């Protein structure tokens, strides 16, 4: 039997009311890794009390200089891009003394039809970064991925590229939200249809 699907998104504005109109249950966590971790952990405690082990699917917006605006990509590898303990000799993105969790979290493929991307999450909306070391950047996916890794749950992630993490990122993000929401609904409905055909 397939696990139930739990859709997680940072903000309701990213959904534009389209999921609500379809009666879909979406967990909106708020912006950033702390909010994402807290809200998802709380929800999973409830799911666990009901004997459920959901497939957690993060749908969200992202910036990229690797993919064009308007692209939809599946993220399978996740890095915490803003943890910086290089002053103690650790590589950027590595949490020191955390031997049970790899610095890069990788999950199985759920969306083979989409280009794959390496996602760097950080508590900063990038608009002027000189260099980006990840295919896409966001503010929550690593946190969702780490919670799922630690809880032994399946995790999938799809990002819609709204901006280039550059000087127009803020304007581009706002203007591309309606298109992003429509794409998220399409991905969600295709996932439901695919699971129904494989039962």
Secondary structure, 3 states (H helix, E strand, C coil): CCCCEEEEECCHHHCCCHHHHCCCCEEECCCCHHHHHHHHHHHHHHHHHCCCCCEEEEEEEEECCCCCCCCEEEEEEEEECCCCCHHHCCCCCCCCCCCCCCCEEECCCCCCCCEEEEEEECCCCCCCCCCCCCCEEECCHHHHHHHHHHHCCCEEEEEEEEECCCCCHHHHHHHHHHHHHHHHHHHHHHHHHHHHHCC
